[in-house]
């Protein structure tokens, strides 16, 4: 394939929006008779009634049920009511090369990717329908910032241990630890991987552990969802934005990237030099969010202390293009909202979303290509 003739370095990028307002009209006096005016009024009334009869009914505002389905809080797609109204599972997954492929990740509606120590990334996969998944993972330990991501979706958080700094946060949330408590019965180790890459969770047993722990099954009535989704009839397109047929977040070690496929409108993920495969095929998503965060280390350790509260910038990509965005968190345990440069909350296209958590001082490491590269 032809190599892109240009590449945008994110730190040097300046986005400008130009709005053109037009609509000048000429006016002249027109003399008409009363009879002509009455006839025109009658015709206008008839036309209006005809248009009203043929115009389709507007969809109700907010979340509503249709044919036994309702929009998922994770994807905005129409989902069986029982599953869409149930709190999702937020489960930690390894991305070590020795742990591949990840089992169950193809079922995730949202995936958070964030660095841990040693230049390695780890995932938190949010899954609505996991009841029939006999093997999910491999499952790894918790880091403090993942607990905030899970709480934004009112998810039950699943992990296999944690570092010391995460303990105070876990004590304040509903979680299933694979090492102790009710959660331990939901995890198992296999013989096809070496420790620590062989710990997995069972979907049916996770359901049993949630019930045994007395955790609520449904969302709180006050929960309004995390994302705002565009209607399918009016998808989000940024044709005047950043051309993004290939998107590179700039992570080290696994060196991942996403390639846009216009035939199905999805971004396919690659890493370690080839396609990123789950146990059910290559991972593909509709939306990509780069969320840049401040961070430091828990001294004197190598554990990262990622600040997911202080507002910063990022990017949103969908349908082959992207825009610069800002994000801010609604309170300590509130939802993170994303806004365009005009201050309007962005709308995601219905489908899966991948969120890359990135260091604020590495925006210049992101790369966007207008064409696919070889």
N, C-alpha and C positions, 0 to 999 in steps of 0.2 A: 504494500500500500504506500501511497505517497506520504512522505514525512511532512509534518506540519512545518509551515514556513515561518511560524511565529510561536512564541511562548510567553506567557504573562507571569511575571514574578509578583506575588500577591502584595508584598510590602510596597511596591512601586505603583500599584494600581490605584487610579482615581476614577470613581464612577460619577458621571454627570447625567442628570435627567433634564431634558428640555421639553417643556410643554408648550404647544402652540394652540392659541385660542383664536378662533375665527368665527365668522357668522355675520358679516355686514349684510344688510338687506336694504333695498331701495323701496321707498314708500311714495305713493301718489294717491291723490284723492279720486275716489270712484263713486259715481252717482248711480244708485239703483232704486227701483221702485219697491213699495211695500210688498206687492205680490211676489216679486222676485226673491225678496228676503225670506218670506214665508216658505216658498218652495225649497230654497236652499236649506233652510232649517229642518224641514221635513225629511229631505234626502240625507242630511247629516245624521239625524236621529235614526233612520233606518240602517245606515251604514254602521253606526256605532253598535246597534243591537246585533247585527250580523257578525261583527268582529268579536263581540262579547261571547256569542254562542260558539264560535269556532276556536277561540283562544283556550289553550289547555289550562287547567287549574294550577295555580302556583303551589309548590311544595310547602308544607308547613315549616315554620322555623323551629330550630332546635332539634333534639334527638327524638325520633318517633319510630314506631313500629310499622312495618309494611310486609305483608305476606309472611308473617312469622319470623321476620328478620329485623335487625336494627343495626345502625352503623357502629362499627368497632371503635373503641376509644384509641386503639393502637394504630389501626390502618385506615379508618374511615370507610372501609368496605362493608357491604351488607353481610351480616353474620347472624347465625342462629341466635335468637334472643338469650337462651340459657347460657351460651358461651360468652356472648358479648357483654352480658351484665355481670359476669363472674370476674372477680379479681384475677389478674394474670399472675403467672409465675415469672419471677426475675431471677435467673440462674446464672451463676458464674461459669465461664468456660475458658479453658486453656487455649492459647494459640502457639504453644511450643511446637516445633516441627515434628517432634516425637509423639505428639498427641493427636495429630491429624488422622482422619477427618473429624470435625466436630459432629457429634450425633444430635439430631433434633434442631440444629440451627436453621435449617430450611423452613421450619415452622414458625420462626420468630417474626413477629410483626414489627418490632423495633430492636435494634442492636446498638449498644453503646460500646465503643472501642476506646480504651484509655491505656496509657503506659503504666507499667509497674516498674519495679527496680530491674536493673540490668538490661535496659533498652528493649525489654520484652513488652508486648501488649497483651492485654487480657480483655475478654468480652463479658458483657452482661446481656443475655438474651431474654427478651420479654415475650412470653408465649401464652396465648389464650387457650389453645386446644392442645393439651399435652397428655390427656387421659390415657391414650393408647400408645404412648411412646415408652417402650420398654427400656430404652437406653438413651440417656441425655448426658452430654458432656464430651470430653472429660471435664469434671467439675473441679474448680480450684478455690483457693481461699479468698476471703474478703479483704478489701481495702476501704478506708473510711469514705472516700468520695462516691463509691458505688452505692452505699446505703442511701445517700441523698437522691441519686437517680431512681432507685427502686421506689422510694416514698413518693416521688412525683407522680407515679402511676398507681399508687395504692396497691402495689404488688406484694405478694408474699415472697420474701427474699430467700434464695437457696444458695448455700455455699458449703465448702468443705474446709472448715477452720477459718482462721483470720490472723492478722498480725495484731500486736498488742494495742496499737493505736485505734483499731476499729472496735474494740470491745465496748467502750462507752456508748457508741452509736448503735450497736446491735442490741444493747440492753433496752433501748427506747423504741424498738420496732419488732414486728412479727417476722420471725425468720426461722429457717430450718437448717441447722448445722449438721453436717454429715458425720461429725465426730462424737457429738453428745446430744442428749435430749431426745425428744420425739423424732427429730429428723434423722437420727442415725440409722433407723430401720429402713429408710427410703433409699439408702445408698449401698453400693456394692463395688467390689474391685474385680477386674477381669485379668486374664492371664496373657492377653495379646499385647499388652503394653507394660512397660516398666513403671514402678512407682517413681514420681507422684502422678504420672500421666494415665493411670488406669482406674481412677475413681469416677463412677457414673451414678446417675440417679434413675430411678424407675418412676415413670409418670403415675401409674396406679398407686404405688406406695407413697408417693408425695401427696396424693389426694387423701390417703388414709392418715398420713402424718398431720396434714392440715386440720382434719376433723378431730384427731386425737388431741391436738394442741388447743382446740377451741377457737381457732381463728375464724373470723367472719368470712363467709363465702362470697358475699356480694359487695359491690362498691357502696360506700356511704351515700346517702341520698344527696348530700351536699356536693359530691364530686361532680365536676363539670367537664372533666376530660383534660388532656394535656395539650393536644394540637387542635388547630382550626383547619378544617379540610375544605377544599374547593369542591363545588358540585361537579359531578361527572360531565354535565352539559357545558361547563365553562372551565376547562382545565387551565392550570397556571402555566404560562409560557413567558420566557424572558428573552424574546428574540433580539431585543436591543441590548441585552446584558452581556455577560461573559460567555464567549463561545467555549463550551466545555464538553467536547466529545470524549476527552480523556481527562481524568482528574487524579492528581497525585497528592495525598495529604502530607507526605514528607516524613513518615515514620521510619525509624531505623530498623535494622535487622530483617524484618519480614518484607520491607519495601513494597507495601501494597499500592494498588491503583484500581480505578474503576473505568470501564469503557462503556460508552453509551451505544445501545443497539436501537436504531430508529424503527426497526421492523416491529418491535414489541414495546418500545418506549421505556426500557429498563436499563439500569446501570449494572453491568456484570463486574464482579470483583475478582481481582488477581492478587497473588502474593507469592513470595519465594520463587519468582520467575515464571509462574504459570497460573492457570485458573485456580481460584479458591473454591475447593469442593467441600460441600457438606456430605453427609451420608446419603442424601437424596439428590445430588447433582450440584452444579455450580451455583453459587450464591448470587442472586440478582435482586436489586431493590429499585423502587421508584424515586425515592428522595434521598439526598445526601446532605447532611449538615456538618460543617466544620465549626466547632465551638472552641474558641481560643480562651485559655484560662491562665491566670497567674498561678505560680506555684513555687514551692521551696521544698527543702528536705526536713524530715524529723531528725534533727541532729542528736547524736552523732551517727545516725544510721543512713542507709541508702533508700529508705522508704520515702515515697513522694507524699507531700502534703499539697494536694491540688485544691485550689480555691474555686469552688463552684458557686460562689455567692457574689463576688465583685463583678459588676457588669463589664462586658468587653465586646469585641467584635467577632465576626465569623463570616461564613459563606453558606448560601443555600443553592443547591443544584437540583434541577429536574428538567426532563425533556430536552437534554442536550445543552442547556444554558444555565447560567447562575447569576446571583447578585450578591453584593456585600450586605451584611446584616449586622444588627446589634442584638445582644441578648441580655436579659436581666432576670433575676430570680425573685419570685413573689414571696418574700419572707424566708426564714431559715429553712422551713420544710415545705415551702410552697413550690408551685410549678415554674419552670423556666419558660419564659416567653421570648419569641424571636420577632424582631421588627426590621422593616426596611429602613432606608436612610431618610424616609419621610415620616418615620414614626408610626407607620401602620403595621399591625401585626400581620406576619406573612401567613399565607394559606398553603398547606401542603396538598399535593395531589393524592387522591386515595391510593393506597398501596403501602408497601414496606418502606421503612426509613432506617438509614444507617447514620449514627451520630459519632463523629470523630472528635474526641477530646484532645486538644493540642496545646502545646506551650505558647504563651502569648508572645514570646520573643522569637518565635520560629515561623512567623507568617511568610517570611521570604522563602521558606523551604517548600511551600505549596506550589504546584505547577498545574496549569490548565492549558490544554491543547485544543485548537479549533478543529483539528482533523486527527484521525487515528494515526498512531505511529506504528512502525513495523514491529 
